[in-house]
Amino acid sequence: MPSGEIHWAFLLYIGMVTIGLFSHNNLFGLGIQLVTGSPFTHSAIGFEDNGKWYWLHAVGSGVQICDRGYQSGLVAEFQVLPDVTNAVELAKKKIGEPYAKLTILGFLIMILAKKFGIGIDNPFYEKSAVVCSEFIVETDMVPEFNGLDPADISPATLFQICSNGPSFKRIL
């Protein structure tokens, strides 16, 4: 481990739930960064199960769980302070739900329209599929998520909610 680098395993403990925010420099990620003006391109729920750590997230192949060893691009992480075990268990029931590729396109159109002072709803919103930050907010795991329209939440907005909400503690 390079000098000054903190290994993620030292930040976590059994039963902890986190929200991770990622920055990816692939073509898709760069497009999101360009339109949103934010370094954040992806978000995921971190959780522990039987001593192993995982990410639960919506990606191109749908909602899935992957090993926590996948840390590529993790730039911020927040501990969820209330006990949200039940919300995570309910979120796991969405494994296999499709990823909303058209919703992403519509979200980018909404952001561009806002830059020109035009307020529009997502023209391509797919209720039967989700994107990463929408998936997390739909859990309603904390009071900060209550009343939000999950379709309007980007990873950058999720970062702001976690940074300012009393239900979160930044650990990375």
C-alpha positions as CSV (number, residue, x, y, z in Angstrom):
1,M,0.0,0.0,0.0
2,P,1.5,3.4,-1.0
3,S,2.5,5.8,1.7
4,G,-0.5,7.9,2.8
5,E,-3.1,5.6,1.3
6,I,-5.8,4.4,3.6
7,H,-7.0,0.9,2.9
8,W,-10.8,0.7,2.8
9,A,-11.0,-2.3,5.1
10,F,-9.7,-0.1,8.0
11,L,-12.7,2.2,7.6
12,L,-15.5,-0.4,7.8
13,Y,-17.0,-2.6,10.5
14,I,-19.5,-5.4,10.6
15,G,-23.0,-4.3,10.0
16,M,-22.0,-0.9,8.5
17,V,-23.8,0.4,5.4
18,T,-22.2,3.0,3.2
19,I,-22.9,5.0,0.0
20,G,-19.9,5.1,-2.3
21,L,-19.4,7.7,-5.1
22,F,-17.2,6.9,-8.0
23,S,-15.5,8.8,-10.8
24,H,-14.8,6.9,-14.0
25,N,-12.8,8.3,-17.0
26,N,-14.4,6.1,-19.6
27,L,-16.4,7.7,-22.5
28,F,-19.7,7.3,-20.6
29,G,-18.2,8.8,-17.4
30,L,-16.6,11.7,-19.2
31,G,-19.9,12.5,-20.8
32,I,-21.6,12.6,-17.4
33,Q,-18.8,14.8,-16.0
34,L,-19.1,17.2,-19.0
35,V,-22.8,17.6,-18.7
36,T,-23.1,17.7,-14.9
37,G,-19.9,19.6,-14.1
38,S,-19.3,17.0,-11.4
39,P,-16.5,14.5,-10.9
40,F,-19.1,11.9,-9.8
41,T,-20.3,9.4,-12.4
42,H,-21.6,6.4,-10.3
43,S,-22.9,5.5,-6.9
44,A,-23.4,2.3,-5.0
45,I,-24.5,0.9,-1.6
46,G,-21.7,-0.7,0.4
47,F,-22.7,-3.5,2.8
48,E,-21.3,-6.5,4.7
49,D,-22.7,-10.0,4.6
50,N,-21.1,-12.8,6.6
51,G,-17.8,-10.9,7.0
52,K,-17.5,-10.1,3.2
53,W,-18.0,-6.6,1.7
54,Y,-20.0,-5.9,-1.4
55,W,-21.4,-3.1,-3.6
56,L,-25.1,-3.2,-4.5
57,H,-25.7,-1.0,-7.5
58,A,-27.3,-0.4,-10.9
59,V,-25.0,-0.7,-13.8
60,G,-25.3,-1.3,-17.5
61,S,-26.2,-5.0,-17.0
62,G,-28.9,-4.1,-14.3
63,V,-29.0,-4.1,-10.5
64,Q,-26.3,-6.4,-9.2
65,I,-24.0,-7.2,-6.3
66,C,-20.3,-7.2,-6.8
67,D,-17.4,-7.9,-4.5
68,R,-16.1,-4.9,-2.6
69,G,-12.7,-5.6,-4.1
70,Y,-14.0,-3.6,-7.0
71,Q,-12.8,-0.1,-5.8
72,S,-11.9,1.4,-9.2
73,G,-12.7,5.1,-9.1
74,L,-14.1,5.3,-5.6
75,V,-13.6,9.0,-4.6
76,A,-16.0,9.5,-1.7
77,E,-17.8,7.3,0.8
78,F,-20.3,8.0,3.5
79,Q,-21.4,5.8,6.4
80,V,-25.1,5.6,6.8
81,L,-25.6,6.3,10.5
82,P,-29.1,4.9,11.2
83,D,-29.7,1.2,11.1
84,V,-30.8,0.6,7.5
85,T,-30.4,-3.2,7.3
86,N,-34.1,-3.6,6.3
87,A,-33.8,-1.1,3.5
88,V,-30.7,-2.9,2.1
89,E,-32.5,-6.2,2.3
90,L,-35.4,-4.7,0.3
91,A,-33.0,-3.2,-2.2
92,K,-31.4,-6.7,-2.7
93,K,-34.8,-7.9,-4.0
94,K,-34.2,-5.6,-7.0
95,I,-31.3,-7.6,-8.2
96,G,-31.8,-8.3,-11.9
97,E,-33.9,-5.2,-12.5
98,P,-32.8,-3.6,-15.8
99,Y,-30.6,-0.5,-16.1
100,A,-32.4,2.5,-17.5
101,K,-30.1,3.5,-20.4
102,L,-32.7,5.8,-22.0
103,T,-33.3,7.5,-18.6
104,I,-29.6,8.5,-18.6
105,L,-30.0,10.1,-22.0
106,G,-33.1,11.9,-20.8
107,F,-31.4,13.0,-17.6
108,L,-28.6,14.6,-19.7
109,I,-31.2,16.4,-21.8
110,M,-32.8,17.7,-18.5
111,I,-29.4,19.0,-17.3
112,L,-28.7,20.7,-20.6
113,A,-32.2,22.3,-20.6
114,K,-31.7,23.6,-17.1
115,K,-28.5,25.3,-18.2
116,F,-30.6,27.3,-20.7
117,G,-33.2,28.1,-18.0
118,I,-35.7,25.5,-19.3
119,G,-37.3,23.2,-16.8
120,I,-38.4,19.9,-18.3
121,D,-39.2,16.4,-17.0
122,N,-37.1,13.5,-18.2
123,P,-38.5,12.7,-21.7
124,F,-37.1,9.2,-21.6
125,Y,-37.8,8.2,-18.0
126,E,-38.3,4.4,-17.6
127,K,-40.2,3.4,-14.5
128,S,-39.4,-0.2,-15.1
129,A,-35.7,0.3,-14.9
130,V,-33.2,2.3,-12.7
131,V,-30.0,4.1,-12.8
132,C,-27.4,4.1,-10.0
133,S,-28.4,7.2,-7.9
134,E,-32.1,6.6,-8.5
135,F,-31.7,3.1,-7.2
136,I,-30.2,4.3,-3.9
137,V,-32.7,7.1,-3.3
138,E,-35.6,4.7,-4.1
139,T,-34.6,2.8,-0.9
140,D,-35.9,5.6,1.2
141,M,-33.3,4.4,3.7
142,V,-32.9,7.7,5.4
143,P,-35.2,10.8,6.1
144,E,-33.1,12.8,3.6
145,F,-34.5,10.6,0.8
146,N,-38.1,11.0,1.7
147,G,-40.1,13.2,-0.8
148,L,-37.3,13.3,-3.4
149,D,-38.0,12.3,-7.0
150,P,-35.5,9.6,-7.6
151,A,-35.6,10.3,-11.3
152,D,-34.0,13.8,-10.6
153,I,-31.1,12.6,-8.5
154,S,-27.6,12.4,-10.0
155,P,-24.5,11.1,-8.3
156,A,-23.5,14.7,-7.7
157,T,-26.8,15.5,-6.1
158,L,-26.5,12.3,-4.0
159,F,-23.0,13.6,-2.9
160,Q,-24.5,16.9,-1.7
161,I,-27.3,15.1,0.2
162,C,-24.8,12.8,2.0
163,S,-22.4,15.7,2.7
164,N,-25.1,17.8,4.3
165,G,-27.5,15.2,5.8
166,P,-27.3,14.3,9.5
167,S,-27.8,10.6,8.6
168,F,-24.4,10.4,7.0
169,K,-20.7,10.6,8.1
170,R,-18.0,10.9,5.5
171,I,-15.4,8.2,5.8
172,L,-13.5,8.8,2.5
